[in-house]
Amino acid sequence: MYGGGVIMYGYNGKILRINLKEKTIKVEALDLELAKKFIGGRGLGTKIFMDEVDPMVDPLSPENKLIIVTGPLTGTPVPTGGRYMVVTKSPLSNTIACSNSGGHWGAEFKATGYDIIILEGKADSPVYLTIIDDKVEIKDASSLWGKLVTETTDIIKSEMPDKAKVMTIGPAGERLSKMASIMNEYDRAAGRSGVGAVMGSKNLKAIAVKGSSKPQIADPEKLKEVSSVWMKAIKENGVTGAGLPTYGTAVLVNILNESGVHPTNNFQKSYFENADDISGETMTKDYLVRKNPCFRCPIACGRYVKIEEMGIEVGGPEYETLWSFGSDCGIADMNAINKANYLCNEYGMDTISVGATIAAGMELYQKGYIKEEELEGSPLEFGNVQGMLDWTLKIGKVEGLGAKMAEGSYRFCDSYGAAHLSMTVKKLEIPAYDPRGIMGQGLSYATSNRGGCHVRGYMISPEILGLPQKLDRFSLEGKATWTKIFQDFTATIDSLGLCLFTSFAMGASDYADLCNAVCGTEHTAESILEAGDRIYNIERQFNLQAGIDQSQDTLPKRLLEEPITEGPSKGNVHRLSELLPDYYKERGWDENGNPTQEKLKALGL
Amino acid sequence: MKITVKLFATFRDGREKIRIFELEQGKTPEDVIAILGIEKSEIAIFLVNGRDGQFDKPLIEGDLIALFPPVGGG
């Protein structure tokens, strides 16, 4: 395809710029040099966002932009090449946000012939977009506003050609919940950082896509060869070829719990006695209906589960969801967690943040901050299944105390003068791994550019799973170096448009081979990691310019000062202050966590 | 001595989830997995009392062994 007259492989070469206030639709050429430097997806989206938006922008104002961006491998015939990302400024954390989703929407959008949509302004009334190849329309969504995700998706699909794909917000995004996600194809989510609220703030309900083109491949023969190496490695790897396909991500419940790093009752404990009841083993035996694979994915970790009393089969919970609504709320009822997950998908909410916020609410109630009269009859006690479901629904509807919760755990706890009970980093809820027993993962949380997140540097892989090699999870040795490498590597994988799970089986040189075959680039393992480093640094620069400085590279006080009370990781706190100076040095940042001029110059920034 | 073994994922196929063994002093995890019919090469995560274990280290009364095949990420 053509961008500025240059043949672009992998990329379509076209950006769609839509101003929702003015109702203007423009097509712009993608700058190939910029694309190569920042790859695509997370990297390129962030670079474009930084060039166009003031870092101090109010995230829910019309001046914030929402960038939907694919990678050069999205929609190409490579394993897991279906991902897209949403880049914006997060209303939850005020950091740069890049929320990544699988499913089938990303590949279908890429087939329309565009790579990126830049959404600007705020529509005067609710609208949705349809993109059928190069035909782009802004349509009235007033009859869709207020509807749940399944109904919205079905209505829009009925008006589109067969096999169109729909991404949409639910009522939570419309009502600007800071935990709102953007759903696609019913049960896949760009979940984190409140990106659904930004979409809602623009009066944009949905984007439906149907395409018929394919990006050009630089070396189709080479791609066949490299793809078959990938397929073989993914199939033969124990994690991607057996563990994830058989049990999904839920298989982690027992692993983390047996290691004593499975946070329970809002991180008051780190071992949950009844964890096996909500494990991958139990899900597979009692609830699994079938697998729910993403576009061109040989791993197929996604699940469909049954909720018998509702007579439905729906997208099943991931590990983090089983944890947030399960162990973190003291609940061992998998059927109830399946329902909470379903409610989140229908209302368009991030399951990690919602479950973790309810858990924080349970501790606020336990400690007497929340009074009985505030509860309007819905219990808020650890272990109370009906209460957990009631509050999930109330957060989805943004009503009563649920409206306060919909602001996220930090603002909710802070409103009671108890911010210390919010288990967040940069106001984003920490997921299902207690860093007090996993030192590298804690460093990764504290330095993640979007806040408390596990997929910005999944140190669980070496520290718990032993991939690519086993590290002592309590030791600090080498953790700054490993964390930086994992963070950089992840930034590149995200930017390419691939699933992070491929990295259980593949190394940096494999990604270089795949990218080179598709895009005609000359990447090496080193340049793949360097691109990730570059992306990590621009995200950091954005955050610094947005006022998110070194003081926020931290963990909740509980995790730094209160030792784990029982189980295999008993007695440990996270030793962040011993790791941070090494980490800054490893990154080439000064002692205040600012990228040095030398570092930025070396990265071509 | 009494040793508890917890099995996970596919190690549960055809086996109990939890087994309690009465073993002589000096027995190691290697002896335990031999009784269970599990090869060392099949094991990806091997914990004794929740910490990374050593196959040849003698067990002591009350030890808890957890065994996982290669499984997953989240």
Boltz contact constraints between the chains, C-beta under 6 A:
constraints:
  - contact:
      token1: [A, 238]
      token2: [B, 70]
      max_distance: 6.0
  - contact:
      token1: [A, 239]
      token2: [B, 70]
      max_distance: 6.0
  - contact:
      token1: [A, 239]
      token2: [B, 72]
      max_distance: 6.0
  - contact:
      token1: [A, 243]
      token2: [B, 70]
      max_distance: 6.0
  - contact:
      token1: [A, 243]
      token2: [B, 71]
      max_distance: 6.0
  - contact:
      token1: [A, 243]
      token2: [B, 72]
      max_distance: 6.0
  - contact:
      token1: [A, 244]
      token2: [B, 72]
      max_distance: 6.0
  - contact:
      token1: [A, 249]
      token2: [B, 72]
      max_distance: 6.0
  - contact:
      token1: [A, 249]
      token2: [B, 74]
      max_distance: 6.0
  - contact:
      token1: [A, 251]
      token2: [B, 9]
      max_distance: 6.0
  - contact:
      token1: [A, 251]
      token2: [B, 71]
      max_distance: 6.0
  - contact:
      token1: [A, 251]
      token2: [B, 72]
      max_distance: 6.0
  - contact:
      token1: [A, 252]
      token2: [B, 74]
      max_distance: 6.0
  - contact:
      token1: [A, 254]
      token2: [B, 8]
      max_distance: 6.0
  - contact:
      token1: [A, 255]
      token2: [B, 68]
      max_distance: 6.0
  - contact:
      token1: [A, 258]
      token2: [B, 47]
      max_distance: 6.0
  - contact:
      token1: [A, 258]
      token2: [B, 50]
      max_distance: 6.0
  - contact:
      token1: [A, 258]
      token2: [B, 66]
      max_distance: 6.0
  - contact:
      token1: [A, 259]
      token2: [B, 50]
      max_distance: 6.0
  - contact:
      token1: [A, 260]
      token2: [B, 50]
      max_distance: 6.0
  - contact:
      token1: [A, 319]
      token2: [B, 74]
      max_distance: 6.0
  - contact:
      token1: [A, 320]
      token2: [B, 74]
      max_distance: 6.0
  - contact:
      token1: [A, 504]
      token2: [B, 73]
      max_distance: 6.0
  - contact:
      token1: [A, 568]
      token2: [B, 49]
      max_distance: 6.0
  - contact:
      token1: [A, 568]
      token2: [B, 50]
      max_distance: 6.0
  - contact:
      token1: [A, 568]
      token2: [B, 51]
      max_distance: 6.0
